[in-house]
């Protein structure tokens, strides 16, 4: 069955779920700087770099005597963090104490993780985010809400009720209500670098998407992280079985690889009459006393939520037990900002986005708004194998050399009072620069200061 595009002058699809994030310019600057520091290798992870940037003020000057207090308490990880050490850190920050840049990397990163929320910069960022969120909620009530929701100027259609804890790694969260009905959620915090606002299907019904689109265009660093688009076929012209047939014909493939699929149906378990049992046995040759009736509807899933794109079609009429629209079929496209950037224009061009998602959905509209995926960089598998082999060999050698010679080195340091450089000098005396264990040489790994070619992988 070939489905022809439907000409229309307005969207026949609708937004059924929406999540947007935004943040002040200062936080966006920190996020960009954190990613840059990770790319240069200065930090191992984005979170470490972000925390370190917030705590950068306390590492900007030479250490004082308070640096000894940090070493004595040894409370630089959550595992060892206690009320006593928290009081010590509070005292340090109250006195505007600054630490030395000579602090070991692991200790410094763990310290940042513990004390980041006590810095003045973090408190300022929290206030910026809360101000941005409050401004958004004000515009939501005065501008973005549909006219029908704003008929009474004395009543605010949108309100929030703050929750006890955070959500989705955000420090703070609240439930979003539209005329007293749960219609979404809000989460925010400097620790997660901004705000997140999600509108459920009920909430989306109260939004003027054109005005919301204009508002987000003007907001700093606003992004769509999830967008669900629904198409309601109240007459059931295209059933779930037809979508499944389209899948079998390859009309859900954009490349040579077909997406995964799942088909689920349910219903009631009924007993057959004696006449039905006899008729069934006559036709099939074996007795059957019960039957499965798929009267609860069926659902087809195509794609994967973890990959950022999933299609589902289900018999909404049966799910709702509707008597007026029993054949109602709903088709939904769920998009997430995973390896893709969802443009803000998708809010006002839902038909074009829906039609471009899969060839089987092209009947919705002649217009197309293709959302391209971001290709992940693939590393050379041969280089990965070499490095993995090197790492495993290195760890094994370190383990057994520590068992064999660790006590001797400790004797040289504690009893003979030799410095680290003197110990290394004695143990490596007479060795050439490329003298190293044979297993490591076989992996073609050279010391960093011996690497003269970019083609030689180094650890």
C-alpha positions as CSV (number, residue, x, y, z in Angstrom):
1,X,0.0,0.0,0.0
2,X,1.6,3.3,-1.1
3,X,0.6,6.2,1.0
4,X,0.4,9.6,-0.8
5,X,1.3,12.8,1.1
6,X,-1.5,14.7,2.5
7,X,-1.6,18.4,1.4
8,X,-2.4,20.7,4.3
9,X,-2.0,24.3,5.4
10,X,-1.4,23.6,9.1
11,X,0.2,20.9,11.2
12,X,-1.9,17.7,11.5
13,X,0.5,16.4,14.1
14,X,1.0,17.8,17.6
15,X,3.7,18.1,20.3
16,X,2.9,15.5,23.0
17,X,6.0,15.9,25.2
18,X,8.7,18.5,25.3
19,X,11.8,19.0,27.3
20,X,14.0,22.2,27.0
21,X,17.1,23.3,28.8
22,X,18.7,26.7,29.2
23,X,21.4,28.4,31.2
24,X,22.9,31.9,31.8
25,X,25.8,33.0,29.6
26,X,28.3,32.7,32.5
27,X,27.5,29.0,33.0
28,X,27.7,28.4,29.2
29,X,31.1,29.9,29.3
30,X,32.2,27.5,32.1
31,X,30.8,24.5,30.2
32,X,32.7,25.5,27.1
33,X,35.9,26.0,29.0
34,X,35.5,22.7,30.8
35,X,35.1,20.8,27.5
36,X,38.2,22.6,26.2
37,X,40.3,21.6,29.2
38,X,39.2,18.0,28.8
39,X,40.1,18.0,25.1
40,X,43.6,19.2,26.0
41,X,44.1,16.4,28.4
42,X,44.4,18.7,31.4
43,X,41.5,16.9,33.1
44,X,40.2,13.4,32.6
45,X,36.5,14.1,32.8
46,X,34.1,17.0,32.1
47,X,32.8,17.0,35.6
48,X,36.3,17.3,37.1
49,X,37.1,20.2,34.8
50,X,33.7,22.0,35.6
51,X,34.2,21.6,39.3
52,X,37.8,22.8,39.1
53,X,36.8,25.9,37.2
54,X,34.2,26.8,39.9
55,X,36.9,26.2,42.6
56,X,39.7,27.9,40.6
57,X,39.7,31.0,42.9
58,X,40.9,28.9,45.9
59,X,43.8,27.5,43.9
60,X,45.0,30.8,42.5
61,X,47.6,31.7,45.2
62,X,50.4,30.0,47.1
63,X,49.3,27.6,49.9
64,X,49.2,28.6,53.5
65,X,49.5,26.7,56.8
66,X,45.9,25.6,56.2
67,X,47.2,23.3,53.5
68,X,48.5,21.1,56.3
69,X,45.0,20.9,57.7
70,X,43.8,19.4,54.4
71,X,46.5,16.7,54.6
72,X,45.8,16.0,58.2
73,X,42.0,15.6,57.9
74,X,42.4,13.5,54.7
75,X,38.8,14.2,53.9
76,X,39.1,14.7,50.2
77,X,36.6,12.1,49.1
78,X,33.0,11.5,49.9
79,X,33.9,8.2,51.6
80,X,35.9,9.9,54.3
81,X,33.8,13.1,54.6
82,X,32.4,13.7,58.1
83,X,30.8,16.5,60.1
84,X,34.2,17.4,61.7
85,X,35.9,17.8,58.3
86,X,32.9,19.7,56.9
87,X,33.3,22.2,59.8
88,X,37.0,22.5,59.0
89,X,36.2,23.2,55.3
90,X,33.5,25.7,56.3
91,X,36.1,27.6,58.4
92,X,38.6,27.6,55.6
93,X,36.1,29.1,53.2
94,X,34.7,31.6,55.7
95,X,38.3,32.9,56.1
96,X,38.8,33.1,52.3
97,X,41.7,30.6,52.5
98,X,43.4,29.7,49.3
99,X,45.3,26.5,48.6
100,X,48.5,25.7,46.7
101,X,48.6,24.7,43.1
102,X,51.1,22.0,44.2
103,X,48.3,19.8,45.6
104,X,48.3,16.3,44.0
105,X,45.9,15.9,41.1
106,X,43.6,13.2,42.7
107,X,43.5,15.0,46.0
108,X,42.7,18.3,44.3
109,X,39.9,16.9,42.2
110,X,38.4,15.1,45.2
111,X,38.6,18.3,47.2
112,X,36.8,20.2,44.4
113,X,34.0,17.6,44.4
114,X,33.5,18.0,48.1
115,X,33.7,21.8,48.5
116,X,32.5,23.1,45.2
117,X,29.1,24.0,46.6
118,X,30.6,26.1,49.3
119,X,32.4,28.5,47.0
120,X,31.1,32.0,46.4
121,X,31.1,31.4,42.7
122,X,28.7,28.5,43.0
123,X,26.3,30.5,45.1
124,X,26.4,33.3,42.4
125,X,25.7,30.7,39.7
126,X,22.8,29.3,41.7
127,X,21.2,32.8,42.0
128,X,21.7,33.4,38.2
129,X,19.9,30.1,37.4
130,X,17.0,30.7,39.8
131,X,16.6,34.2,38.3
132,X,16.6,32.8,34.8
133,X,14.0,30.1,35.7
134,X,11.7,32.6,37.5
135,X,11.8,34.8,34.4
136,X,10.9,31.9,32.2
137,X,7.9,30.9,34.4
138,X,6.7,34.6,34.4
139,X,6.7,34.6,30.6
140,X,5.1,31.2,30.5
141,X,2.1,32.7,32.4
142,X,1.9,36.1,30.6
143,X,3.0,35.3,27.1
144,X,3.3,31.6,26.2
145,X,0.1,30.2,27.7
146,X,-2.8,30.0,25.3
147,X,-5.4,32.7,25.3
148,X,-8.0,30.3,26.6
149,X,-5.8,29.7,29.7
150,X,-5.3,33.5,30.3
151,X,-8.9,34.6,30.2
152,X,-8.8,35.5,33.9
153,X,-5.9,38.0,34.5
154,X,-6.0,37.3,38.2
155,X,-5.3,33.6,37.9
156,X,-1.9,32.2,36.8
157,X,-2.4,29.0,34.8
158,X,1.1,27.7,35.5
159,X,2.4,27.2,39.0
160,X,5.1,25.1,40.6
161,X,5.5,23.2,43.8
162,X,9.0,22.5,44.9
163,X,10.0,18.9,45.8
164,X,12.1,17.8,48.7
165,X,15.1,16.7,46.6
166,X,16.6,17.0,43.2
167,X,16.0,15.0,40.0
168,X,18.1,13.7,37.1
169,X,21.3,14.8,38.9
170,X,20.0,18.3,39.4
171,X,20.1,19.7,42.9
172,X,16.6,21.0,43.0
173,X,13.3,20.0,41.4
174,X,9.6,21.0,41.3
175,X,6.4,19.7,39.9
176,X,4.8,21.9,37.2
177,X,1.0,22.4,37.4
178,X,-1.4,23.8,34.8
179,X,-4.7,24.9,36.5
180,X,-3.8,22.5,39.4
181,X,-3.2,19.5,37.2
182,X,0.2,17.8,37.1
183,X,1.6,18.9,33.7
184,X,5.4,18.5,33.9
185,X,8.4,19.1,36.0
186,X,11.2,21.6,36.5
187,X,14.8,20.9,37.7
188,X,17.7,23.2,38.2
189,X,21.1,23.7,39.8
190,X,24.6,25.0,39.2
191,X,26.0,21.5,39.7
192,X,24.2,20.4,36.5
193,X,24.8,23.7,34.8
194,X,21.4,25.1,34.2
195,X,17.6,24.5,34.1
196,X,15.4,21.8,32.6
197,X,11.7,22.2,32.0
198,X,9.6,19.2,30.8
199,X,5.9,19.5,29.6
200,X,3.8,16.4,29.5
201,X,1.0,15.9,27.0
202,X,-1.4,17.7,29.3
203,X,1.1,20.6,29.6
204,X,1.7,20.8,25.9
205,X,-2.0,21.4,25.3
206,X,-1.7,24.7,27.2
207,X,1.2,26.1,25.2
208,X,1.1,28.4,22.2
209,X,4.0,26.8,20.3
210,X,4.5,29.7,18.0
211,X,5.0,32.1,21.0
212,X,7.1,29.5,22.8
213,X,9.3,29.2,19.7
214,X,9.9,32.9,19.6
215,X,10.6,33.0,23.3
216,X,13.2,30.2,23.1
217,X,14.8,31.9,20.2
218,X,15.6,34.9,22.4
219,X,16.6,32.9,25.5
220,X,20.4,32.3,26.0
221,X,21.6,28.8,25.1
222,X,18.1,27.2,24.9
223,X,18.0,23.7,23.6
224,X,15.4,21.0,23.0
225,X,16.5,17.7,24.6
226,X,13.3,15.7,24.0
227,X,10.5,16.1,21.5
228,X,7.5,13.8,21.1
229,X,5.3,14.3,18.0
230,X,2.0,12.5,17.8
231,X,-0.3,11.8,14.9
232,X,-3.9,10.8,15.8
233,X,-5.8,8.7,13.2
234,X,-9.2,8.7,14.8
235,X,-10.8,6.5,12.0
236,X,-8.0,4.0,12.1
237,X,-7.2,4.3,8.3
238,X,-3.7,3.2,9.0
239,X,-3.6,0.4,11.6
240,X,-0.8,-0.9,13.7
241,X,-0.6,-4.0,11.4
242,X,-0.1,-1.7,8.4
243,X,2.8,0.0,10.1
244,X,4.3,-3.4,10.8
245,X,3.8,-4.3,7.1
246,X,5.6,-1.1,6.2
247,X,8.5,-2.1,8.4
248,X,8.7,-5.5,6.7
249,X,8.9,-3.8,3.4
250,X,11.9,-1.8,4.6
251,X,10.1,1.6,4.8
252,X,11.6,2.3,8.2
253,X,15.2,2.1,7.0
254,X,17.2,5.2,6.3
255,X,20.4,3.2,5.8
256,X,21.4,-0.3,4.9
257,X,20.8,-1.3,8.5
258,X,17.2,-1.8,9.7
259,X,16.3,-0.5,13.2
260,X,15.1,-2.9,15.9
261,X,11.5,-3.6,16.4
262,X,9.0,-4.9,19.0
263,X,5.4,-5.9,18.6
264,X,3.2,-6.3,21.7
265,X,-0.5,-7.2,22.0
266,X,-2.8,-8.1,24.9
267,X,-6.3,-8.9,25.8
268,X,-8.5,-11.3,27.7
269,X,-8.4,-15.1,28.3
270,X,-11.8,-16.7,27.6
271,X,-13.2,-20.2,27.8
272,X,-14.5,-21.7,24.6
273,X,-18.0,-23.3,24.5
274,X,-18.3,-27.0,23.8
275,X,-19.4,-26.3,20.3
276,X,-16.4,-24.0,19.7
277,X,-14.1,-26.7,21.2
278,X,-15.5,-29.4,18.9
279,X,-15.3,-27.1,15.8
280,X,-11.7,-26.3,16.7
281,X,-10.8,-30.0,17.2
282,X,-12.4,-30.8,13.9
283,X,-10.3,-28.2,12.0
284,X,-7.0,-28.6,13.8
285,X,-7.0,-32.1,15.2
286,X,-6.4,-31.2,18.9
287,X,-8.5,-30.0,21.8
288,X,-8.5,-26.4,22.8
289,X,-10.5,-25.2,25.9
290,X,-9.4,-21.6,26.1
291,X,-8.6,-18.7,23.7
292,X,-6.6,-15.5,23.7
293,X,-8.6,-12.5,22.5
294,X,-6.4,-9.5,21.6
295,X,-9.1,-7.0,22.5
296,X,-6.8,-4.7,24.6
297,X,-4.9,-3.4,21.6
298,X,-1.5,-3.9,20.0
299,X,1.6,-1.7,20.0
300,X,4.5,-1.5,17.5
301,X,8.0,-0.1,18.5
302,X,10.6,0.8,16.0
303,X,14.1,2.1,16.9
304,X,15.6,2.6,20.3
305,X,15.2,5.3,22.9
306,X,18.9,5.0,23.9
307,X,19.8,5.9,20.3
308,X,17.7,9.1,20.5
309,X,15.0,8.1,18.0
310,X,12.0,5.8,18.4
311,X,8.6,5.3,16.7
312,X,5.6,3.7,18.3
313,X,2.1,3.0,17.0
314,X,-0.7,1.7,19.2
315,X,-4.4,1.3,19.3
316,X,-5.4,4.3,21.4
317,X,-9.1,3.7,21.1
318,X,-8.9,0.2,22.7
319,X,-6.5,1.5,25.3
320,X,-9.0,4.2,26.3
321,X,-12.0,1.9,25.8
322,X,-13.5,4.6,23.7
323,X,-17.0,4.0,22.4
324,X,-17.0,7.1,20.1
325,X,-13.6,6.4,18.5
326,X,-12.9,2.6,18.9
327,X,-10.6,2.5,15.8
328,X,-8.4,5.4,17.1
329,X,-4.7,4.7,16.3
330,X,-1.9,7.0,17.5
331,X,1.5,7.1,15.9
332,X,4.3,8.8,17.9
333,X,7.8,9.9,17.1
334,X,10.1,10.3,20.1
335,X,13.4,12.3,19.5
336,X,16.1,12.9,22.1
337,X,19.3,15.0,21.8
338,X,21.5,11.9,21.6
339,X,24.0,12.3,18.7
340,X,21.7,14.9,17.2
341,X,20.7,18.6,17.6
342,X,16.9,19.1,17.6
343,X,16.4,22.6,16.1
344,X,14.0,25.0,17.7
345,X,12.1,25.3,14.4
346,X,10.9,21.7,15.0
347,X,8.3,23.1,17.4
348,X,6.4,24.8,14.6
349,X,7.2,22.3,11.8
350,X,6.1,19.1,13.5
351,X,4.7,17.6,10.3
352,X,7.9,18.2,8.4
353,X,9.9,16.5,11.2
354,X,7.5,13.6,11.4
355,X,7.5,13.0,7.7
356,X,11.2,13.1,7.4
357,X,11.9,10.6,10.2
358,X,11.1,7.5,8.2
359,X,9.9,6.8,4.6
360,X,6.8,5.1,6.0
361,X,5.7,8.4,7.5
362,X,6.1,10.5,4.3
363,X,2.3,10.5,3.8
364,X,2.0,13.1,6.6
365,X,3.4,16.0,4.6
366,X,5.3,17.0,1.4
367,X,7.6,19.2,3.5
368,X,10.7,17.8,5.1
369,X,12.8,18.9,8.1
370,X,15.6,16.4,8.4
371,X,17.4,16.2,11.7
372,X,20.8,14.9,11.0
373,X,22.7,12.7,13.4
374,X,26.2,13.6,14.6
375,X,28.7,11.0,13.4
376,X,30.9,9.6,16.2
377,X,34.6,9.6,15.6
378,X,35.9,6.0,15.2
379,X,39.3,5.4,16.5
380,X,41.7,3.1,14.7
381,X,40.9,-0.4,16.0
382,X,44.6,-1.4,15.5
383,X,45.7,1.5,17.7
384,X,43.1,0.6,20.3
385,X,44.3,-3.0,20.4
386,X,47.9,-1.9,20.9
387,X,47.1,0.5,23.7
388,X,44.9,-2.1,25.4
389,X,47.7,-4.6,25.2
390,X,50.1,-2.1,26.6
391,X,47.9,-1.1,29.5
392,X,47.3,-4.7,30.5
393,X,51.0,-5.4,30.4
394,X,51.9,-2.3,32.3
395,X,49.4,-3.0,35.1
396,X,50.6,-6.5,35.4
397,X,54.3,-5.5,35.6
398,X,53.6,-2.8,38.2
399,X,51.6,-5.2,40.3
400,X,54.3,-7.9,40.5
401,X,57.2,-5.4,40.7
402,X,55.5,-3.8,43.7
403,X,55.2,-7.2,45.4
404,X,58.9,-8.1,44.6
405,X,60.6,-4.8,45.1
406,X,58.2,-2.5,46.9
407,X,59.6,-3.2,50.4
408,X,63.2,-2.7,49.2
409,X,62.2,0.8,47.8
410,X,60.4,1.6,51.0
411,X,63.6,0.6,53.0
412,X,65.7,3.0,50.8
413,X,63.3,5.8,51.4
414,X,62.4,5.3,55.1
415,X,65.7,3.9,56.6
416,X,68.4,5.2,54.2
417,X,66.5,8.5,53.9
418,X,67.1,8.7,50.2
419,X,65.0,11.1,48.1
420,X,62.7,9.9,45.3
421,X,65.1,11.2,42.7
422,X,68.1,9.4,44.4
423,X,66.2,6.1,44.5
424,X,65.3,6.4,40.8
425,X,68.9,7.3,39.9
426,X,70.3,4.3,41.8
427,X,67.7,1.8,40.3
428,X,68.2,3.0,36.8
429,X,71.9,3.5,36.8
430,X,73.6,2.1,33.7
431,X,70.4,1.7,31.7
432,X,70.0,3.2,28.2
433,X,67.0,5.5,27.5
434,X,65.2,2.7,25.6
435,X,66.0,-0.1,28.1
436,X,62.6,-1.4,29.3
437,X,60.7,-4.7,29.8
438,X,60.6,-6.8,26.7
439,X,56.8,-7.1,26.8
440,X,56.4,-3.3,26.7
441,X,58.9,-3.0,23.9
442,X,56.8,-5.5,21.9
443,X,53.8,-3.2,22.0
444,X,55.9,-0.4,20.4
445,X,55.5,1.9,23.3
446,X,58.3,4.4,24.0
447,X,58.7,6.9,26.8
448,X,57.1,10.2,26.2
449,X,60.4,12.0,25.9
450,X,61.7,9.4,23.4
451,X,58.7,9.6,21.0
452,X,60.0,11.3,17.9
453,X,57.2,10.3,15.5
454,X,53.5,10.9,15.6
455,X,53.0,7.4,14.1
456,X,54.4,5.7,17.2
457,X,51.7,5.2,19.8
458,X,52.6,6.3,23.2
459,X,50.9,5.8,26.5
